[in-house]
């Protein structure tokens, strides 16, 4: 046994790092602020994408390892400190993700009806911190700002029909709200052109399979678009050309992809009234000397009437618990996964996932990312350069006793399995994969129920 490692954050990057460390001979304790594991796989992946969520079966195999423990309901910086962990583990790996959103920085962004997509996604996925949020879904038209997969997910969720939503694990409160929603049109705005959009092919292609929504692409937006060298982007353009040739017949809803548009102002009644429209600038593409394509304003503007604006323009990390932080990049300061401060490498501290490299890639991208960091941990272990925990504090039983005292909402893996069983049983009765428990008290209560 090489030692004990604490991983903070039980999303994909945390589980991939745990798996690799266990195989290398470490014991691993995996922490999460929520009582439930899996991070954005549970609280971020669109509910109508069950195949993507099936990756949790792989993580469950990792959790079955005899040297693995899960401690949910433990928040770094609240229940335990960075120093607490460093006293008890040879290495601490931060896998806390980038949970907040980038802002547009335009007038009216704070109006009622203007929201970050991160909050909307967390709301319909049943994240307990967002259960009581409310979104006005009765405005007729919604505008989603962004050209990535999260933006597409949000736009698609707004126009899915009841028969498409009912077989999913969408949170009950969101199912009810979607069922009464009056959103019949969604406009998806991109700052650059069709060839620069960051959609993946399956996500973009999936829009064409919507039951009640026609996908609208103005053919004029595709005129003069050069054939991208990148395979994914080239296929995206082909898919968009196919949509542009379609006749929107027999559909009650519309989802329009509108490119070369930058938001300038969110409009509403008075200084703080709810959203009534968004003013956007029309762009053109220019290629710089370095070959990069960027958007510049033409001076032309449009006003799009709407009652809801959701921005999906990227995620940001937030500082936590005194860990060295790069405020410009909004990431934990690191060199190849080793946390660094002004004084150099922070012995025994590492980082993986989005909080290491930024919000990029798909779930599987985190596996290679975790492997790179774990390689550094193994090299440091070989060189005797890991942390030096206090022996009497580092014992596994001592750690458990300490956590039970410090974190009254502590949930072990057995507790998560009890939550999973409760949600699955509710799902069976409702004819759905699961009915999520969406309040912390409900989740903690369910975690205390064990079966023989």
N, C-alpha and C positions, 0 to 999 in steps of 0.2 A: 504494500500500500504506500503510495507516494505522498499522501497527505490529504487534507480536507480542503475543499474549495466551496465558497459561497457564490452562487450566481443570483443576481438580483434582476428579476424580470423573467416571467415564465411564458414568453411568447416563443415564436419559432427560433430566433437566434439563441435564446437561453436554452431551449431544449437541444438544439444541435450542438452547442458547446458542452452541455451536460453529457450527451451521448459519447462524444469524443473523449472527454476527460475520464469518464467511467471506463471506457475501453483501454485507456492508457494506464489505469490503475489507481486513479484518485477516488476518494469518496466525495459525493456532491450533495450539498443542500441547496435546493432551488427555492427562492423566495419570490413572492408576488404581493403587491398591495391589495389585490382583490382575493376573495376566497376561492376564485375559479382560475384554473390555468388556461394557457393557450393564447393569451393576448389578442392580437387582431384577428386571429383565425376564428375566435369566438365573437369578438366585438367589432370586427371590421370587414370581414368577408361578407359579400352580399348574401342574404338568406336563400336566394334562389340558386346558389352555387354550392350544392352539397358535396360535389366531387372534390372541390378544393378543400372543404372542411374535413374530408376524410383523412387528411394528413395527420390528424390527431391520433389515429391508430398507431402511427409510427412513434409518436411522442409517448403514448401509453406503454409501449414496449420498453422505452427508455426508463420510464417510471417504475417498471417492474424489477429493475436491477436491484440486487440486495444492498448495494452501497449508495442508493439514491433515496433522498427524502424531500418531500414538498412541504413548504410552510407558506400557506396562503394567509391573507389577512394581516400581513406584516409590512408596514410601510417604512421605507428607508427615509430617515430624517424626521420621523414621527415616533414610531415604536422603537426603532433601533437606529444607531448612528453609524457613520462610516467607521469611526474609531472602534465601536463595539465589534464590528465584523473583523477588522484587522487584528484585534486581540485574540480572535477565536479561529481564524483560518489562515492557511499558508498563502492562499490567493483569493481575491475577491474579483469577480467578473461582473461588470455592469452591462445589463442587457435591457435597459429601461425604455428604449424606443424614443420616438419624437412625437409627443402626444398633442402638442398644440399646433395651430395653423398659422400660415403666413397671412398677413393682412394686405388689402388692396391699397390702403393709404389714400382713399378718395373721400370727398365729402359725402355724407349720408350713410357711411358704412355702418354706423351704429343704430340706424333706424329699426324699429320693430318690423320684422319680416326679412331682415338681412342677417344671415347666419353663416358661420363656417360649416362646410360640409362635414368636418370631423364630428361636430356635435350632432348633426342630423343622422349620420351613420351610426354613432354610438346609441342614439335614441331608438332607432328602429331595430337595432341589434340587442337591445335590452341591457346595456351597460348600466349598472345601478346608480352611477353618478349622474346619469342623464335621463332617468326615467320620468322625472317630473318636468322636463323641458316641454315646451309647446311650440308647434309650428302651424301657421295658418295655411292650410292646404286648400283653401276655397277661393283663391284669387283668379282662377281661370288659366292664367299663364304664369309659369315659373321660369326664371333664368338661372342656369347653372354656368358658372365661370370656371373654365379650366378645360384642358384637353388631354387629361390622363385617365387611367382606368377608374379611379375613384369618382371622377366627374361623370363618367359613363354609368357607373353603378347607380349613382344618385339620380341621374336623369331617368334611367330605366325603372328604378323603384317607384318614381312618381307616376309612371303611366302603366305599370303592371295591372292587369285585371284581377278580380277576386279569385278566379280559378287558377291564376298563376301564383298568387300569394298564399292561398290557403294551405297548400301542402308544404310550406316552409316553416322554419323556426323563427320567423319574424315575431318580435315581442307583441304580446296581446294588445297592449295599448296602441301600438303603431298599426296593427292590423285593423283595429277599430277606426282609427283616424284615416287610414288609407281608404277604408270602405265607404267613408262619408265624404271623401275628398272631392273637390270641384276642380282640381287641376286637370285641364284637358289638353294643354299644350306646354311643351318644354322647349326652350331655346338653349342650346349648348354653345357657348361662346369660346372661341380660340383666338389668342392674340396673333398667332402666326398662321401659316397656310395649311392646307390639307397634307402636304408632304412633310410637315414638321410636327404634326400631332404625335403625342406620346402613347396613343392607344396600342394595346396589343391586338393582333388579328382576331383571336377568338372573341374578345370583348366587343370589338367593333362589328364583327359579323353577326353576333348574337342579337343586335338591335333589329336586324331584318326578320327575326323570328317572333317579334312581339305580337301578341294575340290581337290587341285592339288599337295599337298605335302605328301610324305610318311614319316611316323615316323620310325626312325631307332634306334634300341637298340640292341647292340651286346649281344647275350645270355651269353657269357662268363662273362659279368659284373654282372650277376645275380647268377652265381654259388657260392654256399656257403653262400649266404645272409641269415642270420637268420630271422625268422619270428618276425617282430617288435611287441611289446606289444601294442603300440599306434595304435588305430583303423585306423586313417587317414593314417599313414605311412604304415600300413599293406596293406591297400587297394591300396596305391600308388605302392607298390611292385607287387601286383597282376596285376595292369594295365600295368606296365612295362613288366611283363612276357608276357602279351598278345601282346604287341607291338613286343617283341623279336620273337614271333612265326609268325609274319606276313611276307608275301613276298611283297617287294616293287615293285609291278608291276603296269604299266599304269599310273605312276605319273611323272610329269615333274620336280618337286622340291623335296628336301629332308630336313628333320629336324632331326638331330641326337642328342640324349642325351648321352653324354659321361661323365662318373663319374670318381672319384679318379684322378682328374687332377688339378694342381695348376699352374696358370700363372707365368712364370719366367721373360719373357722379350718380349716386342713387337718390332718386327723387321721391318726394312725398309731401304731404300737407304740412306746411309750417316747417319749423326747424327740427322737430322731433316726431312728426307724425309717421304713420306706417308707410311702407313702400308702396308707391303707385307706378313707378317706372324706373328705367335705368338709361342714362345717357351714355352712349358709346362712341368712340372715335373709329373711323375707318382707316385701316393701315394698308401699306404696300410693303413688299419684301425688298430688301436690299442686301447685296452680298459684299461683305467687307474685304479688305486686302488679305485677311487671314483665311478667306473662304467661308467664313461663318455667315449664315443667313439670319438677319434680324428684321424686326418690323419697325417701320417708322410711320408717323401719322401723315395722312394726306391733307388734313384739315377738314375733311368731310365728317359729319356727325349724323347719328341716328338716335331716336328715342324709342325704346321698346317698352310698351306698357306691360306691367306685371304686378303681382302681389307678393311674390316671394323671390328672394335672391339667395343663392347658395354659392359660396366661393370655395373652389377646390384648386388652390394654386400652390400646394406643397405644405409639408409639415416642418415643424421646428422642435428642437429639443429645449428643455428648460433646465437651469442649474438646480442641483439638489445636493444637500448634505455636505457642502463644502468641497465637493469633488472639482478639480480644476476644469474650467469651462472656457471654450472659445466662443465668446459672445457674438462675434462676427458670423461664424458658420453655424452657431447654435448647436454645437456638438461638444461632447466631452473631449478635452485636449488629449491627443494620443499620437503616438508614433508606431505604426504597424500593430495597433492593438494594445500597446503598453501606455498606460496613463502617464502623462508628463505634466510637470508644473514648471514654474520659472527656475526651480532648482534642479531640474532634470527628471529622470524616470522615477515614478512613485513605486517603490518596491512593493511587489505583491498585488498591484492593482491593474486590471485589464478591462477592455471594453469590446463589445461585439454588437453587430446589427446596425440599425439606423442611427443610433446615438454615436456610433463610431464613424460611419462613412457618409451619413445623410440618407434621406428617404428615397432609395432607388432599388430597382430590381423587383423580382417576384419572391414568393415565399422561399423557393429553393435556393435563391441567391445567398440566403443567410447561412447555408450549409458550408459553402466554400469560405465565406467570410469568417465563420466560427473556426474553421480548420486553420486559417492563417493565424488567428489569435492563439488557439490552443498550441500550435507549433511554437509560438513564443513562450508560452507557459512551460512547455516541456524543455525547451532550451534553457530557460531560467532555472528550472528544477535541477537539470544536469549540472548547471554552473553554481548551484547553491545560492541562487539569487532570489528565491521566493521570500515571502514574508516570514516573520518569526512570532507566531502566536504564543500567548501565555499558556503554558502546559495545563494548569489546573482549570482554565476556562475553555480549552479546546476540546475536551472530552465530549463525545457525542451525547451522552446522557446529561452532562452539565449544560450543553447548548440547549437541549430540549427543555430542561427545567427553567433555564433563563428565559427562553422565548415564551413559555407558558405564563411566566410572571409578567413579562413586558408587553405581550400582545394578547389581550383577553379574547380577541376574535380569531385566534389562531385556528387554521384549518389544515389538517394533514392530507396526504393523498387518499387515505381511507375516507376522510370527510368529503373530499371532492367526489369520490365514487358514490357516496350517499346522495350528494346533490345531483349527480348525473342520473342515478337511478330514479330519484324523485321526479326530475324533469322528463325523463323518458316515459315514466308511468303516466304522467299527465298527458304526454304526447300520444300515447296509445289510445287513451280515452277520447282524445280530440281528433284522431286520425292524422296526426302530424308527427314528424321525427322527434320533436320534443316541444314542450311548452316551458319557456325559460322563466325561472324565478328572477325577478328584476329588482328586488330590494335587498339590501345587505342583511337586514334582520331575517328575512325569509331564507336567504342562502345559509346564514349561520345556523339557523334552526334546523334546516334540512341536513346540514353537515354533521349534526350531533346524533342523527338517527343511524344506527348501525344494525345490520342483519347478520345472523349466523350463517 
